[in-house]
Amino acid sequence: MGKALADKEKDVFALPDRDRAKPAPDLIETLNKKEDENVEKIWLDEAEKRYEEYKKGKIKAIPAKEAFQEARNRLL
């Protein structure tokens, strides 16, 4: 990390929480633009495939609360 970037980072971290949070969504959005342009189609295809499997009885649904808890557990 260059000195200029380190100085900017230091300034940002010195801000109050609410001010520090303001640019976060915009910064994240700039990163997301670099993602594969096909990612949305890939996710849609996957969702449709899973829905078809569910309708055919090949997979079972679980409550959202359980799904999110399982996802959190995997991240920790």
Residue, then its C-alpha position, 0 to 999 in steps of 0.5 A: m500500500g502506498k503512502a498516499l493510500a495509507d494516509k487516506e485510509k488513516d483519515v477515513f478510519a478517524l471519521p465517526d462511524r456514520d460518516r465512515a459508512k457513507p462511502a462504503p456502498d459506493l466503494i463496494e459497487t465499484l468492485n462489483k462492476k468488475e465481476d463477470e458480466n454473466v454472473e446474474k444469468i448464472w445465478l438465475d439459471e441455478a435458481e431455476k434448476r433448483y426450483e425445478e428439482y424442488k417441484k419434482g421432489k428431488i430436493k426439499a425446502i428448508p425454512a429461511k431461518e435455517a438456511f441463513q443460520e447454516a450460511r452464517n455457521r459456514l462463514l464463521 
